[in-house]
Amino acid sequence: MSLQDELRSVPAKLLIEGVSKDFTARGKVVRALDQISLQVNEGDFVCLVGPSGCGKSTLLNIIAGLEKPTEGRTLMDGKEVTGPGRDRMVMFQESALFPWLDVMGNVLFGLKLKPNLTPSDRREVAQYYLKLVGLDEFAHSNIHELSGGMKQRAALARSLAPNPRVLLMDEPFAALDALTREQLYGDIQRIWAQRKKTIVFVTHNVREAVCLGDRVVLFSPHPGRIREEFHIDLPHPRDINSVELASHSSRITRALRGYTAETPGAEYGAE
């Protein structure tokens, strides 16, 4: 298999139909998500935004196949999601890199999900994605030698390398300082523009969502419900400090405040 074949885009569509999720805590059933329906088309960059406890990460886990819905279903290219699959990769807030492997080793580990590749193919694909995230010169660095931002770049390369149809990102930049986050905003927009990967991105930061997403889906909590969708028509790349972006952010923040006012104690980020 050639590198060109491996990198060829595969059409992706994600359909969430009436998904609800209940948990049992101290003998009491608690509904975390209630009747969530959402469609994500190929190449979409969709951001899920809402206060703590609105079920954003739970929905991401259901899409990933890490959790099963109590009601409803999730379809990937028309097939129901029943468990984890290499067509969906998750990038978490923590990089979750293996400290006993160097940067190249971590990316190669992710490529074990592609059994049809030869060792030479895997190394070529890994080198491509390390260059894409700007870590080609750090391929043989140890994980403890990397900064927080570099670790997240390595985690991103590992997530992209198996060429998933959908990349699921759960607040991947939340633990980073503001300057590093801004650098990564530019990186992820550049990578998305080049690869046109379908991305579902969870965040509580409204400005981050507007900076990155073409659609921002607003959740309210207890139980989590989709309350509104916003289409962001600003061209990429976007500057998180721009006036136009701030205007969109303010509009979404006002809506979010209105919904969270219905749920005392709900927290959200409007950075």
Helices and strands as residue ranges (DSSP letters): H 3-7, E 14-25, E 28-40, E 45-49, H 56-64, E 71-76, E 79-80, E 88-91, H 103-110, G 111-113, H 119-132, G 136-138, G 143-145, H 148-160, E 166-170, H 178-195, E 198-203, H 206-212, E 215-220, E 225-231, H 243-260
